[in-house]
Amino acid sequence: MSSDSIAQHIAQELQIAATQVDAALKLLAEGNTVPFIARYRKEVTGGLDDTQLRTIEERATYLSELSERKNTILAAIEEQGKLTDDLRALIEECDTKARLEDLYLPYKKRRKTKADTAREAGLEPLLDTLIGTPEADPAQLASEYCTAGFEDEKKVLEGARAILIDRFALDADLVGTVRERMYATGSMGASVVEGKEAEGAKFKDYFDFAEPFDSLPSHRILALLRGEKEGILQLHLDAGEDDVYCGTIAEHFNLDTSSAWLADAVRWGWKTKLYVSSSLDVRMRLKEKAEEGALDVFARNLKDVLLAAPAGQRATLGLDPGYRNGVKCAVIDGTGKVLDTLIVYPHQPQNQWNQAVQALATACATHGVDLIAVGNGTASRETEKLSHEVAKLIGQAGGVKPTPVVVSESGASVYSASEIAAKEFPDMDVSLRGAVSIARRLQDPLAELVKIDPKAIGVGQYQHDVNQTALAKTLDAVVEDAVNAVGVDLNTASVPLLSRVAGISGTIAENIVAYRDEHGCFDSRSGLKKVPRLGPKAYEQCAGFLRIQGGTDPLDASAVHPEAYPVVRRIASATGLGVAELIGNTRVLSTLKAKDFADNTFGVPTVTDILKELDKPGRDPRPEFTTATFKEGVEKITDLHPGMILEGTVTNVAAFGAFVDIGVHQDGLVHVSALANTFVSDPHDFVRSGQVVKVKVLEVDVDRNRISLSMRLDDEPNQPSGNKGGAAQGGTRSRRDRADKRTANGRGQRTNNGRTSNTKNRDTSGGSLADALKRAGF
């Protein structure tokens, strides 16, 4: 397949112009990154976005591999002297790897089969006679073909049947027809393995289960496959009525099944060959479908988490809750620099509550803490209560009360033990690094979460069950797009954050930081050209996504690419203003037309983007910072009762609904049918990870640790939630999806790592709060 035909094929799939696809592929081949192309080459691609560009890249890779495989197969068949014009045409027209392999199967080298042995014994003419004269006596015909290895009529007929079945299995059109019919009309069944009822309680809703293949959602497929893998479930693939398939086979080969022998041979071929091969294909397709769905959910959730609202550059106290080993605490300033660390023991068994309050209030007053970030793992609610006591004490003493905020700590322990954390804090105890991460992710989730393997952030479903290479590639793309959408401050960004900027590798990121440390802050983007190994191509790709605040050129703080600075100066000249005066001048900018400044290099789309950027330079696309307020006195699942209306934060969005943290150490599930008063086909259309929502408690199952919630606040508790104003969407599937929730990778609960810190484990007694407030100016 030529590059032109690949472009045409992809264009038809995406319903865009082939010239757009061709332009995108050329830009990618030249080493341009997806974020750069999407942002700064809109004229060339016709405005393709990052999602379309990544799809084009993936499909081009698939079709190129398909083309290479076609060439290999054509050469192999031609070498055998069996390549006809018709077969060549069929192979060249293939648009899937499965169809291509079906066509190649008869010519593929394979181990000797029973059918091959029967052919060598001269039994193929017998089969042709049995097909041509269905009224004849098979045994009488077979008696004339007895030979070595086929000594009697029974063995001879078995050999003839083997040849017939081999014909079935090697017929690409028949195999494809049967496979598609089975997928379209069959169903997946499941039952519990005898004796595994108690052990597999979380799969209970699948102990007696059946659902058509084509309606199985991805999360349910993965739940079934996991149940099978863990030895709890037995899966059964029901293709449908055998007679239908037997009829298809007989019709395809023009077999007269009034012959009992032919009818039995067809049925035997279906059950032992075509059903088996089709079942394997169906399982593979279901898993691919499930993985694709899981990757999509994970990617969308990760994007929401990375682009969650930042609290901004405000001094923050991070609290990593724990019982026996204490609450690990870290104070950071507005830039994320660690100012202080300590450990307090307010909870059991030490119960040093008052000392902890005093110590934390002193630390907050000393460093002017504005926010308290509380990790949401073990002892979270108790520690949140502690933070409120701290804020109250500071207020009573005349200081400004810090605001407590519950923060997801998923991945904090992974970061604590990582090489990145060790480089950042070589002398800090591992247990305290988590508190730093919790504080920083409140200030700027994106800047902190890029340091953690995306798989550890806890927003996926069945992430360990999918192809890990595909998962890593998908998540890396999400992180790259998120970082470049927001932009990065060149003078404060860490190595992990810089390495996610378009065109910047890990080595170049390290070189940037090293150069910054040696020479001081960059005062212009052009200073990047002095960084070792950062060549012209890397500069072109990254410059527009890096920001310099207070530099020599005000445009360096914007998303305008340096290559387009001449356009800005032309615009400024036309208005009679300087560049600095033009930036943010909505009154003037609103009167300008992009087409008046477009030329052969920078078209209307780019100039339009430039005008928008000049109006609001460096605008952060992330939402405003808001927090959920957990209900006082509701700290554990036993504190819940149906009918309660609570505030919470969406932690994960799955195909079957959304998980919401309501402050009881166990996320509740808002089933897809309870998200809105209209039909919901995709939960992501209504909620996103990090969103603050109000929910009603519908049902609480303490024994099974389940909480059923609704975002329709007029829903009645303990009632099945059908979809008001839309098609029914609850019923038995709701119960199945609750089972999916129990087996999916929802938000994990962190436990204490058992490490005891010797870093600033201070005496928490004494009355130093007043002194601290006094020093802070209160």
SULRAQUI-V179481 format. One record per helix or strand of 3 or more residues. SS is the DSSP state (alpha for helix, beta for strand). FROM is the first residue (numbers start at 1). TO is the last residue. Records with the same first field share a line. If there is no record, write none. Layout:
SS = FROM-TO ; FROM-TO
This chain:
alpha = 3-14 ; 18-29 ; 34-40 ; 42-45 ; 50-79 ; 85-93 ; 97-107 ; 114-120 ; 124-132 ; 138-145 ; 153-169 ; 172-185 ; 201-206 ; 213-215 ; 218-229 ; 242-252 ; 260-306 ; 353-367 ; 380-396 ; 412-416 ; 419-424 ; 430-443 ; 445-449 ; 454-456 ; 463-465 ; 468-486 ; 495-498 ; 506-519 ; 525-530 ; 536-545 ; 554-557 ; 562-575 ; 579-582 ; 586-589 ; 594-596 ; 604-615 ; 637-639 ; 672-674 ; 683-685 ; 732-743 ; 769-775
beta = 187-192 ; 208-212 ; 233-238 ; 316-320 ; 327-332 ; 338-344 ; 371-375 ; 403-407 ; 645-654 ; 657-661 ; 668-671 ; 692-701 ; 706-710
